[in-house]
Amino acid sequence: MGDLFPHTARVLRLELLVQLVLAVVLGGAIGLERELKGKPAGLRTNILISIGATLFTVLSIRMAAERGDPGRVAAQILAGVGFIGAGTILHTRGAVTGLTSAATIWVVAAIGMALGTGAYVEAVGTTVLVVVVLTGLASLEKVVAARSSLTRLIIHARPGPDTLEGIEDLVTRTGLELERIEARQENVDLVVELDARGPKRLHDQLLIGLMHHPTVRSVSSGE
């Protein structure tokens, strides 16, 4: 009996080490894909979230064995991850970006929690599915984009050194593909004509963003 408790402690520490190593591997697999695409929540962020969720889950289970409910700590993990995910979402002048990164952070936390509870098969399977969704659906998105609508806009804006660049940046941040953009001077206005292709909802976001742009006077359809 005297050797039982030290042996149990060694086993528990070894299992925790395996869980943390798996957290690094699985979180890193998803984070690498995000890093290669230049997203704000990249390799290190996803690894740290996976490790943190795993460790918090393990600690909550151990603390609950003596006094409490393990679900209380797990619930706080979700709240903390939600706060981090909100930091990756940008809402600027009608353009919303970072939703996929926020959703990825949420799923990585769930994978870490699964590792903390010993659900290794579920954690690995979820990681594979997430990587497939993030990388394998790119070709499908291109097919959808090819069938998406085209918007031709004529924009009257106040001339400035950054006016044209600001409009181009707004189109890019909205998620539309900028097929053509031309600018000319007419009286006191800079007239910008552009063609943008993408899903209808993104066209609506672009119009909202342009109407709130500080240099834009008016926006009309060129069709």
Helices and strands as residue ranges (DSSP letters): H 4-36, H 43-64, H 70-88, E 90-92, E 95-97, H 99-116, H 120-131, I 132-136, H 138-146, E 149-157, H 163-174, E 177-186, E 189-198, H 200-211, E 216-221
